[in-house]
Amino acid sequence: MAEAEASARAVQKNEPTPGSDEQVGLFRRIARFIRQVIDEMKKVVYPTGEELWRYFLVVIVFVLIIMTAVGLADLGFGALTDLIFSSIQ
């Protein structure tokens, strides 16, 4: 029970911990950020040429399908609009 109260008091104080960003200078935070970016970039796995070509073709085919669907919908709505407004006159 005493441990729970002690931890609750520690949370309520809202004091910075020894490793927090509030005690570290601006330039050290920037340097740490750059080091972390470099570490993450080392983990990146780039696609092979064959994979890149396959992904390119998939994107092109998908874009063509979406263009066709939107074009047909546009033609359909245009014809419907013409039909509605031509019957009003």
N, C-alpha and C positions, 0 to 999 in steps of 0.2 A: 504494500500500500504506500509506503514511504517513497519507493522508487517511482511510482506512477505520479505522485504529487511533485516530486523533484523534476521529472521530465516535463510535466505540465507547466511548471514555473519557468523552466528553461525555454519552452516554446513561447510563452507569453512575453518574456523579456524582449524578444526580437533583436537580440544582440548579434552582430556579425560573428561568424565563426572564423577561426584563424585562417582558413583557406578560401574565404569568400572573396568575391570580386570587389567588395567595398573597400577592402584593405590593400588590394593590389593596384598599382598605378595603371594609368591609361596605356602607356607604351608597352607594359608587360602584358596587358590583356590583348593588345593588338598583336604582339609577337606570338602569344599563345594561340590566338585565332589562326594566324598564318601557319604555324606549325601543325595545327589540327587539320587545316585544309590540305596541306602537303601530305600528311599521313593518310587522309581519306582518298586523295587522288592516286596514291600508290595502290589502293585496293581496287581501283576501277579496272574492269575487264572490257576491253574494246572488242567489237565484233570483227570476225574475219572478213575478208573480201567477199566470200560467198554469202555469208550471213547478211552483210550490208546490202548486197545486190538483191537478195530475197526480200529483205525488209522494205527496200525501195519499191520493188514491184508490188508488194502487198499494199503499200500506201497509195501508189498510183491507181491500182485496181479499185480500192476502196473509194478514192476520190471520184473516179469515173462513175461508180455505182451511185454515189450520193448526188453527183451532178445530174445524172439521168433521172433519178427519182425527183429531185427538185424541179428539173425542167418539165417533166411530165405533169407534176402537180401544178406548176405555173400555167401550162397550156390548158389543163383541165379547169382551173379556177378562172382563167381568162375566158374560155368558152362559156362557162357557167355565167360569168358576169355579162358577157355579150347577150346571152339568151335572156337573162333577167331584164336587162335594160332595153333590149329590142322589143320585148313584149309589152313594155310600159307605154311606148309611143303608139 
